[in-house]
Amino acid sequence: MNLRDGVLIIDAKSSNDSLESLAKEILLNIEDVKEVIVDDALGVESSALFSLLVSIRKTAPNIAIDFLDKPSINVEGIGIVSLDIRG
């Protein structure tokens, strides 16, 4: 897990297996996470990333996740995807 000074950096190209392992680590260390940064410079690999981020937001709404605050992102092979997940 890439957690430094309360900032967790997640590579958006991570595989489902990597994200599943990361989710378990995050749950064990959720109190140490203040912000999540998603490195999506090379695109998004898996929809599991969205599930993980939404789960973090619902579990600990005080954690900043700028990736989810974007109105939309461009997913290669799909196009523009809305990130409006209020509720």
N, C-alpha and C positions, 0 to 999 in steps of 0.2 A: 504494500500500500504506500503510495507516494503522498504522505502527510507531513507537512513541515509548518511549524508555527500556526497550527490550526487551519491551514489551507490544504485541501485535498485536490490533487490534480488527476483527472481521469482522461485517458486517451480515448477519443471517440471511435477509434479504429479497433478497440479491444474486442476480442471474441466473446461469445456468449459464456463460454467456460470461465474466462478471465473475469468477466463481470459478475458471475455467480460467486466466485471465490472472493472477489472484492466486496460484494454485498455482505458476506458473512463477517469479514474483517471490519467493515464499517459499523455493523451492529455492535460489535464488541468494543468499539472505540468512538461511538457516536458523540459522547460528551467532549471529546477532544477536537471535533470538527466544527469550525466556525464558518468556513466558506468552501464551496466546491467550484472548481474551475474545470471546464471541459475543453480540452484541446481538440477542436474540430477543424483545424487547418487543412487536414487531409481528407475530410469528409466523415460521415457517420457510417459505421460498419453494421450495427445491429440495433433493432428496436428494443432490445433488452436494456440498452442505455437509458431510454426514456422511462422504462418501468423502474429502473434503479433510482433515477433522479426524482421521480414523483414519489416513490416510497420514502426517500430521504426527506423530502419536503413535508410529507404527511406525518412522518415520525418526529421530526424536529423542525418545525416551521421557522425557527429562528436562524437556521443555517442559510446563508446567502448562496443562491444558485443562479447566477446571471444567465446561464444558458436557457433556463426555463422562462426567463423574463423577456426574451426576444419574441417579437410577434410571429416570426416564422423563420425557417431555415431552408436552405436549398440542399436537398438530398440527391446525390448522384443517382441517376437511373429512375428517379421518381419525380423530382421537380420540387416546387415549393411546398413545404409542409407547415401548416399552422401549428403553433405551440400554445394556443389558447386552451389551457387545461384548468381553468378556474373551477372551483367546486370541489 
